[in-house]
């Protein structure tokens, strides 16, 4: 363990080498490999949607966003994360402002408001909201160390998260609001919040479900859940997506059909194949083996994030890592689960693999902050 | 920075158990995902792959080229042309987008969005069957629609062949047209391989010979993408067999002559409807069949707009009705053939029996007037028929009685469809005592029998029945089924069904009787009952008819239809009417004629001049002036 607390005080103060040693190289490598998978999928989807191999817009955009994300990652690593704690409130309000703006001027499919055009690009601020809310909650919970098992901490965290969840829900984007809820749950759980209160709140949420079904969920959201419960019901509608993605996955077999050879994909059978349904395409073209490699990379990355969180002496770092890991685990589970037919269809991107600048930038910020925490542990001592 | 001022050596309040649980949850999540993936990809991979393959390939029908139609001289009367059609697959059109798509597509095609939606909703097939929205779409529009596929979900552009009828209205009542299959027909024909968006013959020969013309559709395995567009043809399962071609008995030249003559007469006499038929009495072959007004069957073949269709339906002269076979009218004096033949054959009269013809006949308190209020004195059949004496035939009909008169009418083919190769033929009415009992609850009154004798009672006939009857007179008593199709020719050029005259019956009439009637028909012309028809250099026999109908006007006059039905000998210049070799019978019918003379006769004359290239004009335009036939005499 390079990050053994005892050794920091001796070396970190003056040595670049010590900073390098505190830097978690494994984390970077796993993230880079996952991002590489994302590029490969962008390439194959470009080709299959009839664009030329290298100039295809999907692939080109993915390349551009990867480059931007790399820069963001380096900048965030170099940036002293402790400023984030100072800026937590401004960040919080900027985040809410961005979400309100999205509602006001955003575009989306069928009357929703999810993207905001910035020049030629579209940006989904709800993706950014995930990482910004992790920063805010980590600051809040870090400051309340010692009182974390009180009901007050739980309610405070819920109050902070509430407006963001509500704004995203209004877009309407059920998937992202669920991710935000999972961040809240994961951070509270790992912070050591009282299990009794957490369970009580979970029970309360379950009780609210019938009410939410009646008053909050939109028809298409209900359709998706219903079609998940009864996939044969509407072959051409939501259930069709579920059936199609399972067929896509299944036809991949152990070794896969090879990149750019997904027959169903080429035929346009799978909707939104470069974002929500990217995993079935990956599983089809790279097969069971390729999918398992991706799973292993995610597990390794989660392990590194949790390890960094664990060893951080700053409770902010611990909470931040907890939030990042929760969000990532939840997204992988829901996105992949949807693609292989064990969860209902929700528009949640698969980290690194789904195309989308906002998602990748958010990940770069998150991992950059983790590294920033890693390499500044020693300076904190000094 | 104060928040980070931590004592590095103080053990923080960490929760190892919680981190351990989180780690276990992570492992559990990936365990679940991996096992489900293994199930999908390893255990049921082959099944799912096969299902994925099968949904991409579908068996599609290969429409067979529809058989062509020629006239008796081999002139092409219909062509198949490739056109663009716009279709919608309802299942691919999200319900919420219907209105927008209909709006947008309507704008491109120049159609009412409501018509588009109505077409979709009334489609006979399932939601997955394409529905034809527009046929015969211009190339540029078709391109625009297919390039806008993003904005038009479920909309497809297909290439299909449609019928083109170069002669349009000239032959519309004979050829008919093809059109989209409707719900009732689809339900019935589906098992025979008809598609929900199929085209089929809906009127005329196209309808009656649908089976022969259609051929046999083939099928092929086609790879499709998710939007239903064909990507490629994988293999042909069965080749399509083109439909058989038809050679009609119609001669387009004669059809044109007949149309020209009829149009001339209708214009001169101010008529709204008319019929002209030309037939070969030796075989029943119909050489020309004209019913005016006509319509352009290309409108239907191209997909008629609702507006045009409603206009055709609203027209009170019924251009969509073939008045030669789909409507019946009182035959008037032409029907005296039946009374005459019956009286002779039943020996009520002989060729030399003379009856006194007066201005009227009294029956009880009712007077039955002759058209000639002076009468013709003592008349035999030749005189009675030749002058068309009503009182002569009142007496003959009285001798025969209602049932014998009906019997002879049926022998001539009246009261029953002739069986011509056209849809919707009506049967006409031959009144007998039984018929009147069944219909009106009383037997025929004697006065009604009188009226029946001159074709003015309950009798109604179709023009095709009347010419068939006179053809039987001309050919010596052989009643043939009129036919429009000469040969059915297979796609290989071999004749499948060669022409054969279809004898309905050999009439139970002696040749002597028929000869008497033919000579009497000749007298109609020679006695100048038909004015100057006799002056033509060809020899014509026939009978005119003036059939009153409808309601009397203020002066007590009835409107009337005017008929002329006749025939010429095999050699029209030198032949005679003792023999039975006539090869040309013709019929002219003028609906609601109000002229001084018989419009039918003038129309027939016009036709004969055209057909036999008679240079000198024998037309008597004075007779076509407005005025009532009964008044002028």
Contacts between the chains, C-beta under 8 A, distances in Angstrom:
chain1	res1	chain2	res2	distance
A	5	B	8	6.2
A	5	B	9	7.9
A	8	B	8	7.5
A	9	B	8	7.0
A	82	B	1	6.0
A	82	B	3	7.5
A	82	B	4	5.5
A	85	B	3	5.5
A	85	B	4	7.8
A	86	B	1	8.0
A	110	B	96	7.5
A	142	B	3	7.0
A	143	B	3	6.4
A	145	B	12	7.4
A	145	B	13	6.3
A	146	B	13	6.6
A	148	B	13	7.4
A	186	B	22	7.4
A	189	B	18	6.0
A	189	B	21	7.9
A	189	B	22	7.1
A	190	B	15	6.8
A	190	B	18	5.2
A	190	B	19	6.5
A	190	B	22	6.0
A	191	B	15	7.7
A	192	B	13	6.7
A	192	B	14	7.8
A	192	B	15	4.2
A	192	B	18	6.2
A	236	B	91	5.3
A	236	B	92	7.5
A	244	B	226	7.9
A	246	B	40	6.2
A	246	B	48	6.6
A	247	B	48	5.0
A	247	B	49	7.9
A	247	B	51	5.7
A	247	B	52	4.2
A	247	B	55	7.5
A	248	B	52	6.9
A	249	B	37	7.1
A	249	B	40	4.9
A	249	B	41	6.3
A	249	B	48	7.5
A	250	B	40	4.7
A	250	B	41	6.2
A	250	B	44	5.9
A	250	B	45	5.2
A	250	B	47	7.1
A	250	B	48	2.5
A	250	B	49	6.1
A	250	B	51	7.9
A	250	B	52	7.2
A	251	B	45	7.1
A	251	B	48	5.7
A	251	B	49	3.7
A	251	B	52	4.5
A	251	B	53	7.7
A	252	B	41	5.6
A	252	B	45	7.2
A	253	B	41	5.6
A	253	B	42	7.4
A	253	B	45	4.4
A	253	B	46	7.7
A	253	B	49	6.9
A	254	B	41	6.4
A	254	B	42	6.0
A	254	B	45	7.4
A	263	B	52	6.9
A	263	B	53	7.5
A	263	B	56	6.7
A	264	B	52	5.4
A	264	B	56	7.3
A	264	B	226	7.9
A	266	B	225	7.7
A	267	B	56	5.9
A	267	B	223	7.9
A	267	B	224	7.3
A	267	B	225	3.9
A	267	B	226	5.4
A	267	B	231	7.0
A	268	B	225	5.0
A	268	B	226	4.3
A	268	B	227	6.1
A	269	B	52	7.9
A	269	B	55	7.6
A	269	B	56	7.7
A	269	B	225	7.4
A	269	B	226	4.0
A	270	B	226	7.9
A	283	B	37	6.5
A	283	B	40	7.9
A	283	B	41	6.7
A	287	B	41	6.7
A	288	B	37	6.1
A	288	B	38	6.5
A	288	B	41	4.3
A	288	B	42	6.2
A	291	B	37	5.6
A	291	B	41	7.8
A	292	B	34	6.3
A	292	B	37	7.5
A	295	B	30	5.2
A	295	B	33	6.5
A	295	B	34	6.1
A	298	B	30	7.3
A	299	B	26	6.5
A	299	B	27	7.4
A	299	B	30	5.7
A	302	B	26	5.5
A	303	B	23	7.6
A	306	B	19	6.3
A	306	B	22	6.7
A	306	B	23	6.6
A	309	B	19	7.9
A	310	B	14	7.0
A	310	B	19	5.8
A	313	B	6	5.8
A	313	B	8	6.0
A	313	B	12	6.6
A	314	B	3	8.0
A	314	B	4	5.6
A	314	B	6	6.7
A	315	B	12	6.7
A	316	B	3	7.4
A	316	B	4	7.9
A	318	B	12	7.8
A	318	B	14	7.3
A	322	B	22	7.8
A	325	B	22	7.1
A	325	B	26	8.0
A	329	B	25	7.4
A	329	B	26	5.7
A	329	B	29	6.3
A	332	B	29	7.5
A	332	B	33	7.9
A	333	B	29	4.9
A	333	B	33	7.0
A	336	B	33	5.2
A	337	B	32	7.9
A	337	B	33	6.7
A	337	B	36	7.9
A	340	B	33	7.1
A	340	B	36	5.0
A	340	B	37	5.8
A	340	B	40	5.8
A	341	B	36	7.7
A	341	B	40	7.7
A	342	B	32	7.3
A	342	B	36	5.5
A	380	B	4	5.2
A	380	B	6	6.9
A	380	B	8	7.5
A	381	B	8	4.9
